[in-house]
Amino acid sequence: MAKRKPNSIAEVGMWNAYEYSVKREKRTNKSARIQSPRDLAAMFREFADAEMSEALFVVAFGGRNDLLGIHRVYQGTATGTSVSVGELLRSALMMGAVGLALVHNHPSGDHEPSNEDVNLTADVAKAAALLDLQFLDHLVMGANGAFSSIRSQKPNIFIQDDRTLVIGGSN
């Protein structure tokens, strides 16, 4: 009798070619609650003053704006960085986030968002809504603690609903 050839992906075993696991381990008993863009910006002030290239961070929040983690997702050049929305959101999901914020610096010291910053913010807002993540804000850090909250400047690009955990406001 001839041996039957496998005819499905499951039978061939391709479905388990890789194993994916997540280990979530509490590393500190410290807790921080971010209540405003100013609170968040204060965490990045020294970094923004010292950094010579652009870096983008995902800040993950629990349901009460408690800080779950901060992940540097991109390190760019003195003039910019290339960003994937999927990478940003993957980072937030891996940390078990309910909400997220983005923070990046402008090594020039200018804290005003560029057109690219605003476009990225709009793309992240749309994608986060599809994944049921609250996109709280995107801060642009400049020199000497100066920052801009894109939510404060352009609230219309943030998708609002009755679940919003708004931390936006004026600087």
Backbone bond lengths (Angstrom), bond angles and torsions (degrees), N, CA, C in turn:
res aa  C-N    CA-C-N  psi(-1)  N-CA   C-N-CA  omega(-1)  CA-C   N-CA-C  phi
1 M - - - 1.446 - - 1.529 107.99 -
2 A 1.327 117.04 132.50 1.464 122.73 -179.38 1.522 110.36 -73.03
3 K 1.318 114.58 142.29 1.470 119.73 178.28 1.527 109.26 -74.55
4 R 1.313 116.29 132.01 1.463 122.84 -178.88 1.521 109.58 -72.79
5 K 1.333 116.77 134.07 1.469 121.95 176.50 1.525 109.84 -80.98
6 P 1.322 116.88 139.08 1.473 118.24 174.44 1.521 109.55 -63.66
7 N 1.309 117.61 141.30 1.466 120.28 -176.92 1.521 114.13 -125.39
8 S 1.300 118.83 6.06 1.463 119.44 177.08 1.524 109.33 -129.31
9 I 1.293 115.24 160.33 1.464 120.40 178.90 1.522 109.86 -59.63
10 A 1.317 117.74 -40.83 1.458 120.97 -179.56 1.522 110.75 -63.48
11 E 1.315 117.70 -41.03 1.464 120.72 -179.48 1.531 111.72 -68.06
12 V 1.312 116.86 -35.93 1.455 120.72 179.01 1.527 110.27 -71.36
13 G 1.306 117.97 -25.96 1.456 122.17 179.20 1.515 113.96 93.64
14 M 1.312 117.84 10.01 1.460 120.79 -179.20 1.521 111.89 -65.89
15 W 1.293 117.53 -25.21 1.456 120.88 -177.20 1.512 112.02 -66.96
16 N 1.323 118.35 -18.85 1.460 119.12 -179.94 1.527 111.83 -119.68
17 A 1.313 115.88 32.45 1.460 119.96 179.11 1.526 111.35 -65.18
18 Y 1.313 116.84 -27.35 1.461 121.29 179.94 1.513 109.13 -132.00
19 E 1.305 115.24 147.18 1.449 120.44 173.63 1.518 107.69 -109.38
20 Y 1.300 115.83 137.23 1.453 121.90 -178.73 1.513 107.58 -121.91
21 S 1.323 116.59 127.94 1.455 118.83 178.11 1.517 109.51 -141.15
22 V 1.313 114.51 155.23 1.456 121.74 178.28 1.517 107.20 -126.56
23 K 1.301 115.09 130.72 1.455 120.34 175.57 1.522 106.78 -112.21
24 R 1.294 116.01 119.07 1.461 120.72 177.93 1.514 107.14 -111.13
25 E 1.318 115.29 114.39 1.453 121.17 -175.72 1.523 108.36 -130.41
26 K 1.317 116.15 125.64 1.459 120.17 178.60 1.518 108.84 -69.07
27 R 1.329 115.95 125.20 1.452 120.76 -175.09 1.516 113.36 -103.57
28 T 1.311 116.99 -9.72 1.454 119.82 -179.32 1.514 109.88 -153.68
29 N 1.313 116.44 155.60 1.457 120.77 173.68 1.517 111.03 -95.03
30 K 1.325 115.97 -1.29 1.457 119.76 177.69 1.512 108.88 -67.41
31 S 1.301 115.20 148.40 1.456 119.00 173.42 1.525 107.70 -134.46
32 A 1.292 114.03 146.93 1.462 119.86 178.21 1.510 107.50 -136.55
33 R 1.293 115.83 138.23 1.457 120.73 175.49 1.517 107.10 -119.63
34 I 1.301 114.80 128.13 1.456 121.76 -179.79 1.526 107.14 -99.11
35 Q 1.321 116.69 122.01 1.460 119.92 -176.35 1.515 113.50 -112.74
36 S 1.323 117.30 -6.51 1.462 119.44 -179.05 1.520 109.42 -158.53
37 P 1.328 116.25 162.73 1.466 119.08 174.32 1.531 111.47 -58.34
38 R 1.314 116.98 -34.06 1.469 120.67 179.76 1.532 110.77 -62.72
39 D 1.343 117.44 -40.76 1.468 121.29 177.11 1.529 110.37 -59.55
40 L 1.310 115.80 -44.93 1.460 120.66 -179.16 1.524 110.91 -67.22
41 A 1.305 117.27 -44.62 1.469 121.35 -179.93 1.521 110.92 -60.83
42 A 1.317 117.27 -36.45 1.471 120.67 -179.09 1.524 111.26 -61.13
43 M 1.322 117.21 -31.13 1.459 121.04 179.69 1.533 111.48 -68.52
44 F 1.322 117.25 -24.27 1.462 121.64 -173.75 1.522 113.60 -108.51
45 R 1.319 117.87 1.40 1.467 120.80 -173.84 1.527 112.49 -58.31
46 E 1.322 117.49 -52.97 1.465 119.95 -177.98 1.517 111.50 -63.00
47 F 1.318 116.58 -39.95 1.453 120.24 178.15 1.531 110.61 -59.77
48 A 1.318 116.35 -48.69 1.467 120.67 -176.83 1.524 111.33 -62.51
49 D 1.313 117.63 -36.19 1.463 120.55 179.67 1.525 112.09 -70.51
50 A 1.326 117.60 -29.52 1.461 120.91 -174.41 1.525 114.04 -95.72
51 E 1.308 118.23 -25.07 1.472 121.89 -172.01 1.524 111.76 -75.64
52 M 1.327 115.90 136.22 1.460 121.15 -178.36 1.525 112.92 -102.37
53 S 1.326 117.38 -5.31 1.457 120.74 176.17 1.523 108.66 -131.78
54 E 1.314 115.71 160.01 1.450 120.53 -177.31 1.523 110.04 -74.32
55 A 1.312 116.33 136.35 1.461 122.13 177.77 1.523 108.14 -135.97
56 L 1.326 115.77 144.87 1.461 121.52 -178.71 1.519 108.85 -121.80
57 F 1.325 115.18 130.96 1.457 122.22 -177.67 1.525 110.08 -118.32
58 V 1.321 115.26 144.19 1.463 122.45 168.31 1.511 106.29 -102.49
59 V 1.317 115.72 127.62 1.459 121.88 177.35 1.526 106.12 -110.76
60 A 1.331 115.97 120.47 1.465 121.85 -175.80 1.518 110.37 -100.04
61 F 1.338 115.32 137.80 1.461 122.19 -178.12 1.516 111.00 -125.22
62 G 1.343 115.12 147.37 1.455 121.75 170.80 1.517 109.27 -84.37
63 G 1.308 116.10 -171.00 1.457 122.35 -173.45 1.515 116.13 -66.41
64 R 1.307 118.22 -18.57 1.470 121.01 179.91 1.519 111.35 -115.63
65 N 1.321 115.28 31.36 1.468 122.66 -177.83 1.523 112.26 60.99
66 D 1.350 116.50 23.82 1.453 119.45 174.20 1.524 108.29 -78.07
67 L 1.301 115.72 136.93 1.450 122.11 -176.32 1.524 109.91 -73.51
68 L 1.344 116.04 121.76 1.465 120.94 177.73 1.517 111.65 -95.80
69 G 1.317 116.83 -35.73 1.449 118.93 -178.56 1.515 111.90 178.38
70 I 1.321 114.20 163.45 1.461 122.11 177.08 1.516 106.75 -129.52
71 H 1.322 116.09 129.59 1.458 120.83 -178.04 1.523 109.71 -128.84
72 R 1.337 116.00 123.36 1.467 119.58 173.83 1.525 105.92 -76.50
73 V 1.317 115.56 113.64 1.455 120.47 -176.10 1.522 111.17 -93.70
74 Y 1.312 116.81 -34.92 1.461 120.64 -177.98 1.510 111.36 -136.19
75 Q 1.311 114.24 143.13 1.455 122.88 170.91 1.519 105.21 -124.62
76 G 1.314 116.62 121.30 1.452 120.31 -176.16 1.510 112.87 -110.67
77 T 1.310 114.01 -145.08 1.456 121.97 179.92 1.519 108.50 -110.52
78 A 1.304 115.87 -171.15 1.466 119.90 178.22 1.517 111.73 -69.00
79 T 1.328 117.50 -16.87 1.465 119.59 -175.82 1.516 114.47 -118.45
80 G 1.312 119.27 -2.07 1.455 117.76 178.96 1.515 113.12 165.25
81 T 1.322 114.22 -175.61 1.453 122.34 177.51 1.516 108.75 -155.07
82 S 1.309 116.91 156.60 1.452 122.83 176.50 1.527 107.44 -99.66
83 V 1.321 116.83 135.20 1.462 120.89 -170.32 1.523 111.06 -130.11
84 S 1.331 116.24 139.47 1.455 123.44 173.05 1.530 108.57 -109.25
85 V 1.311 116.73 124.55 1.466 120.98 179.68 1.527 110.35 -60.22
86 G 1.319 116.51 -38.65 1.465 120.36 178.76 1.518 112.45 -59.55
87 E 1.333 117.33 -41.37 1.467 120.75 178.54 1.529 111.42 -64.26
88 L 1.318 116.29 -39.36 1.464 120.06 179.34 1.527 110.84 -62.69
89 L 1.321 115.38 -47.90 1.459 119.15 -176.45 1.517 111.95 -73.53
90 R 1.326 117.31 -32.07 1.463 120.24 176.57 1.525 109.97 -59.90
91 S 1.298 116.33 -41.82 1.457 121.03 179.16 1.529 111.13 -59.91
92 A 1.331 116.96 -45.71 1.470 120.98 179.57 1.527 110.80 -64.30
93 L 1.315 116.94 -43.17 1.463 120.39 -179.98 1.524 111.70 -64.41
94 M 1.321 117.13 -39.45 1.463 121.16 179.64 1.529 111.71 -64.08
95 M 1.328 116.80 -28.72 1.462 119.81 178.56 1.530 112.08 -86.37
96 G 1.324 117.19 0.45 1.464 120.37 179.64 1.510 113.08 74.83
97 A 1.311 116.87 31.15 1.467 121.70 -174.27 1.523 112.49 -73.24
98 V 1.314 114.27 146.92 1.461 123.44 167.30 1.525 107.82 -95.79
99 G 1.320 115.39 -34.73 1.458 121.79 179.01 1.513 110.11 -138.01
100 L 1.322 115.16 163.66 1.450 119.82 178.46 1.511 110.30 -146.31
101 A 1.304 114.10 158.13 1.461 121.92 171.83 1.524 106.63 -133.96
102 L 1.303 115.54 154.28 1.461 121.55 173.29 1.517 107.62 -109.18
103 V 1.311 115.88 144.37 1.460 121.64 174.54 1.514 106.54 -138.29
104 H 1.318 115.62 129.36 1.462 118.31 172.44 1.516 109.49 -143.27
105 N 1.318 114.40 160.02 1.455 120.52 -177.12 1.522 110.61 -107.05
106 H 1.300 115.18 155.57 1.458 122.65 168.77 1.521 106.60 -112.09
107 P 1.339 117.90 107.85 1.468 120.48 -177.80 1.530 113.62 -57.94
108 S 1.326 116.82 -21.17 1.470 119.92 177.88 1.526 111.54 -66.86
109 G 1.343 116.55 -18.16 1.458 120.97 -177.65 1.519 113.15 95.62
110 D 1.339 116.65 -11.59 1.463 121.68 179.25 1.531 109.08 -78.25
111 H 1.307 117.06 124.92 1.461 120.26 -177.21 1.530 113.54 -95.35
112 E 1.311 117.91 1.65 1.461 119.71 179.78 1.533 110.52 -77.07
113 P 1.335 117.61 134.99 1.468 120.03 -179.68 1.530 111.20 -68.01
114 S 1.325 115.11 141.86 1.459 121.08 174.83 1.530 108.87 -83.04
115 N 1.315 116.62 170.28 1.467 120.58 174.87 1.524 110.12 -59.40
116 E 1.331 117.10 -38.25 1.464 120.99 178.53 1.521 110.93 -63.89
117 D 1.329 117.47 -38.48 1.460 121.23 177.55 1.532 110.91 -62.08
118 V 1.312 116.08 -44.23 1.471 120.96 -179.58 1.528 110.20 -66.78
119 N 1.332 117.35 -41.40 1.464 120.57 178.94 1.528 111.53 -64.58
120 L 1.330 116.90 -41.75 1.466 120.25 176.79 1.522 110.06 -61.56
121 T 1.314 116.93 -42.61 1.464 121.75 179.83 1.524 110.62 -59.02
122 A 1.321 116.86 -44.67 1.466 120.94 179.51 1.530 110.83 -63.26
123 D 1.330 117.07 -42.23 1.466 120.59 179.15 1.521 111.43 -64.47
124 V 1.324 117.21 -42.50 1.464 121.07 179.76 1.530 109.92 -66.13
125 A 1.320 117.27 -39.22 1.473 120.37 179.45 1.523 110.86 -59.78
126 K 1.320 116.90 -44.04 1.476 120.75 179.61 1.522 111.14 -65.34
127 A 1.322 116.35 -46.71 1.463 120.57 -177.70 1.528 111.50 -67.38
128 A 1.319 117.83 -40.96 1.464 121.31 179.65 1.523 110.62 -62.17
129 A 1.320 117.16 -39.60 1.463 120.54 179.40 1.531 110.54 -61.95
130 L 1.321 116.99 -38.03 1.463 120.34 178.20 1.523 112.32 -64.70
131 L 1.325 116.54 -29.19 1.460 121.58 -179.48 1.524 112.80 -96.75
132 D 1.328 116.48 7.67 1.464 122.77 179.45 1.524 112.05 61.46
133 L 1.330 116.29 35.00 1.457 122.93 173.76 1.514 108.87 -104.57
134 Q 1.304 117.10 137.49 1.455 120.82 176.06 1.529 108.90 -84.55
135 F 1.309 115.99 120.27 1.464 120.87 177.64 1.518 106.08 -94.01
136 L 1.322 116.02 106.93 1.451 121.72 -168.92 1.522 113.54 -82.57
137 D 1.323 117.70 -43.54 1.464 119.90 -178.16 1.515 109.78 -171.42
138 H 1.307 115.34 167.41 1.463 123.66 172.00 1.522 105.68 -134.65
139 L 1.334 115.84 113.18 1.453 121.10 -179.11 1.518 110.44 -100.02
140 V 1.321 115.26 139.49 1.456 122.07 173.51 1.518 106.66 -111.89
141 M 1.329 115.20 118.55 1.458 121.49 -176.60 1.522 110.08 -94.38
142 G 1.320 115.41 134.50 1.454 122.19 174.81 1.520 109.80 -115.34
143 A 1.296 116.33 -155.06 1.467 121.93 -178.06 1.525 111.24 -83.99
144 N 1.315 115.53 153.03 1.470 123.73 172.51 1.529 113.31 56.44
145 G 1.317 116.91 35.76 1.453 121.00 177.28 1.512 115.67 81.51
146 A 1.333 117.38 -0.25 1.470 119.73 177.57 1.527 108.66 -69.60
147 F 1.325 116.47 140.49 1.460 120.63 178.00 1.514 109.54 -152.54
148 S 1.318 114.19 162.38 1.466 121.63 173.54 1.510 108.44 -124.18
149 S 1.318 116.00 139.68 1.456 123.54 172.61 1.522 106.56 -100.78
150 I 1.333 116.43 114.68 1.463 118.61 -179.70 1.521 109.89 -66.97
151 R 1.333 118.13 -32.27 1.473 119.60 176.20 1.527 110.38 -60.82
152 S 1.314 117.31 -39.94 1.464 120.53 -179.80 1.522 111.46 -68.25
153 Q 1.331 116.31 -36.91 1.460 120.40 -177.75 1.521 113.22 -82.28
154 K 1.325 116.85 -33.90 1.472 121.29 -174.74 1.531 110.29 -135.99
155 P 1.313 117.85 63.61 1.471 119.47 -175.44 1.523 113.86 -63.14
156 N 1.323 117.11 -21.94 1.465 120.12 -177.25 1.526 112.90 -67.36
157 I 1.333 119.40 -19.12 1.460 119.04 179.92 1.525 112.61 -86.79
158 F 1.327 117.41 -8.53 1.460 120.92 176.38 1.516 108.07 -90.52
159 I 1.303 115.66 128.06 1.460 120.64 -179.08 1.521 107.83 -75.14
160 Q 1.310 115.95 122.25 1.457 122.02 -176.41 1.527 110.05 -105.90
161 D 1.297 116.54 140.73 1.456 122.05 169.39 1.523 108.02 -151.77
162 D 1.310 116.97 -175.10 1.460 119.01 -174.10 1.527 113.54 -75.35
163 R 1.339 118.51 -1.13 1.459 121.53 177.90 1.519 112.15 -99.67
164 T 1.299 119.05 0.72 1.465 123.03 -171.54 1.523 112.28 -60.04
165 L 1.333 114.90 132.22 1.471 122.50 175.68 1.518 107.10 -103.94
166 V 1.285 116.74 71.51 1.466 121.20 -171.39 1.515 110.54 -69.67
167 I 1.343 116.39 125.95 1.451 120.49 169.31 1.512 109.92 -113.91
168 G 1.326 115.72 -1.41 1.463 120.33 -177.52 1.518 111.30 -67.42
169 G 1.277 115.40 164.72 1.447 123.67 179.45 1.506 107.53 167.41
170 S 1.262 117.81 -169.87 1.459 118.93 178.59 1.516 109.91 -84.09
171 N 1.335 115.61 156.41 1.467 120.96 -177.15 1.485 109.04 -58.82
